[in-house]
Amino acid sequence: MHAVVCVKQVPEQNSVKINSDTTIDASGITPIINLFDEYAIEEALQWAEKNDGKVTVISLGPDDATDSLKKALAMGANEAILINDDSLGQVGAQGAAKVVAAAIQKLGDVNIVFCGKQSTDDETGQFGPALARFLGWPQLTYVFKVHELTDSQIVVDRALEDTLETVEASLPVVITAVKDLNEPRYPSLLKIRKVSKQPIPTWTLSDLGLSADSLGGTINIAKRTPPPPRPSGEILSGDVQTQVKELVQKLIESQIL
Amino acid sequence: MSSEIYFDKDQELFRQTVRRFVEREINPHVEEWEAARCFDGRKLFKQMGDLGFLGVSYPEEYGGAGLDYWYNVVLAEEVGRADCGGVPMAIAVHTDMATPALAEFGSEELKQRFLAPAIAGDMIAAIAVSEPDAGSDVAAIRTRAVRDGDEYVINGSKMWITNGTQADFITLLARTGDEGGFRGMSLIIVPTDTPGFHVSRKLEKLGNHSSDTALLSFDDVRVPVANRIGEEGMGFMLQMQQFQKERLVGAIMGNAGAEKVIRMTINYCRERKTFGQPLIDNQWIHFKLCELLTEVEALRQLTYHCTRLLVAGHDITRDVSMAKLKAGRLAREVADTCLQFHGGMGYVEEYPMARYFRDARLLSIGGGADEIMLGIIAKYEDMLPRRRK
């Protein structure tokens, strides 16, 4: 079994500061692996270990995205590939999915792709489904548990809004992972040192037979505004019995009760 | 601070890993461990051993990573940011206080039997130097190890021993000769399952509640002479060397904890409003917090200077004594100032400030009190009064 995990390097949320003009202060940002991608890595590692398979991690990003790929290698992935090209700076989720799909096709022998359900920076949630579309493979989104995974079949639970849905699919397949799918392992110090010098090849668009104008529109942030302030709460008055009665009435009116 | 000037990418990844470990495996348990007056050393040390955290700079043949002390700095800085002082102290005792002499001067057999399992997290280590009548005054210890054939017979007691109720072995400083003062002492490894070894009492302390501290007694405890680290009579010297790493790791952890509390206080003062404005808007408050951050930054540089000296093989005694002294004093100042700025919230147990106030006080006492540090610095600066003949 050859599993690919798509890894996006994102800013650690509490390291992001917003300037007074609502632009982002890039200094002091700590880059980390996207939260949901860590669950994807862990799941891929667990099943690769069970099936005697291998895991390749792929990231599309600037040169320093190799930091996240190194972490994935230190967690146990076998190989890593960085896709970096000057023309990919403003690529949208669909364009990124097209590029990564081409990389997976170039690898050739991939049975399954694990992604996080969304990234914690752009939060579009489009990448996994778009990747499945470009590969022409089935997609299993919001995967909460993987029951079975063989070279030909997968059985998973999908976490939907108010129900768990058990789904079977044939391979190859793209799955997107939700939080708490597993408990991502820590990279050990030994492995951090071991992968330190492991080379990570960089593929460009031309390596993948693609050109920048084939990737669809780019997305630019035109403006950022803070959300409107929340309305202040209502404080009930009167004795306790009156307050409770009024509170219950309001909860019923709001259809909470 | 732009830490990439000091640490490479591997060290930063290690830092990220330790930080996450502290957030997930230590902090969620702190309340429970504080209440129980003991942390789960058996589980925690095994987890840390599996990840290579307990043998960062120890040789690879004993399961260590064989790296330079900068990795220890990263570990100490991140563990020092935990939500309590007790667990970081317990870890530091294991990694930097009870095992350095064993690693450097222990026999091959001793290292295989005790160092390797300590690095793996299968054994918990404690260091036993202080006694009821001899704390910082190490030369006054009275616990004796009398030679009987191939064995030492040990009698005496040891006080304030961190990890004392959980330890699998104790690195014990005892008198093996009749010379007084600092002569005639040896460092001996004592397995705690040896007959005659007792935990007399678990001590209730002002702070560091999550760490178990014990009064230990030795009643005709017999251990092989082969359990001695280094040559007989060299124990005081070995312990003095070992103390330097203890003081360095103490200063690093103390500084990391102080910075965390200052930043917590900055956030609190931003949110807390009095007289219609955030507390932080008062010049007294933001000036004072800036002063404390300046002290933290200066101390950080002193600990990095000590690390550079250590890695280059220099004697760090003078400089690390300064770092330890400064760390203890600064921890007290940070605890007092930040608690004051928290007001009533600093005095209640539902907020972490009160715990830091209690825990921070130890740094000026443990590992050699402030006054001992001053004495060492005075000696190195040739300021001690001449002895009269």
Interface residues (C-beta under 8 A of the other chain):
Chain A: I32 D67 K70 K71 A74 Y186 P187 S188 L189 L190 I192 R193 S196
Chain B: K9 D10 E12 L13 F14 Q16 T17 R20 F21 D50 L51 G52 F53 V56 A65 L67 Y71
